[in-house]
Amino acid sequence: MILYPAIDLKDGNAVRLYKGEMDQATVFNDNPAAQALEFVEAGCEWLHLVDLNGAFAGEPVNAAPVEEILKQCKVPAQLGGGIRDMATIERWLDKGLARVILGTVAVENPDLVREAAKAFPGKVAVGIDARNGRVATKGWAEETDVMVTDLAKSFEDAGVAAIIYTDINRDGAMQGPNVEATADLANAVSIPVIASGGVSSLDDLRNLKSCGAPLNGAISGRALYDGAIDLGEALSVLKG
């Protein structure tokens, strides 16, 4: 399994939100590129980036820090937040991004996901953010009636590189991920699933690793910043 350290960008800073609330943001680093470099130097092989302002605005807002990260870090990075049309997808991939994450648009315009996945094989992931099994969109501000598994299955034949599944109620709350729901999703589809939201201890990573489903990896943010998870140990747990 791959450990994806999360760098969530708000107003140019690396922050973490509590349960997705923009007004509950803790700034962890005012130099996101330095933070990214720290993760890479510690042995991380991927980076997970989120443009939080972009997710609400529907277009990229924190482009400058993302570009700086791509310039300084020589590992692949994936980015979500505000990517809702082909032009934006192409622009980010041209700038050296390894993978775009399409979230809101996967619900509102699934054809775009199919078109992008076809045009850029291996470079398009779908971000599915859920509250109580239902998909939330637009920076988690809007809830839909779409069920997580139904949305995931609808992209089964689209050539999507991965599904990033976030349980919103666990995110930033340091209460552990929703292992059961993540495993259920991973067993329901053949697309690789990445777990996100609530990963706050080495035991959480061990539980995801042994959950009985073939997970591609796990995303962790606050726990890495708080020191609740030692990065070196986490990497060896997931590789072991």
C-alpha positions, 0 to 999 in steps of 0.5 A: 500500500502507498502512503499519500501524505496530504497537503490541503491548501487554503489561502496559500497555506498548508492546513487541515480542516475539522470534518470539512468545515472551512472555518475550522482550519488549522494552519500547519505550514505557511510554506506548502512546498517546504512541507511537501519536500519534508514528506519526500525526504522522509521517504514518501513516494506520492503526494496528495494535494487539495485546493480547498478554496478551489473546491468551493470556487469551482476553479483553481485558486491555489495554483501558485503553491501547487506549481511550486510543489511540482517544481521542487518535488520529484515524486508524483502528485495528485491534486483535487479541488476545483478541477471541473473541465477538460482545459483545467485537466490538461493544464495541470497535467501539462504542468507535471501533475501525475493525476487529477482528482475529479470529485464534484464533476464526477456527480454532475458531469460523469461524461467528462470523467469518461472523456478525460480518463480516455484522453489521459489513461492512468492520470484521472482519479475520482474523489468520492466524498461521503457522509453516511454513505451518500456523496457530498459535492462542492467542497462537501457543502452539498449533499446528494442522494447518490450512493457511494457504491453506485457512483463508483460502479458507474465508472467501472468501465471508464478507465479511471486510475483510482477512487479516493474514498473519504468519509467526511465525518472522520476527516481531521477528527483523529477518530480512525477511518471507516474501515468497513465502508472502505473495504466494502467499496474496494470489494465492490469495484475493480478500480483501485481504492485509496482510503482517506479521512480519519487515519490517525495511528499506525493501528489505523494503517494496519487495520486498513492493510488487513481489512480484507480488501485490496486497497491501493493506499491511504491518505493521512494529513493531520496525524502526520502534522501532529506527530501522532503517526511517525512517517518512517514507521507508517511507510514500513507498516504499509510496505511490510 
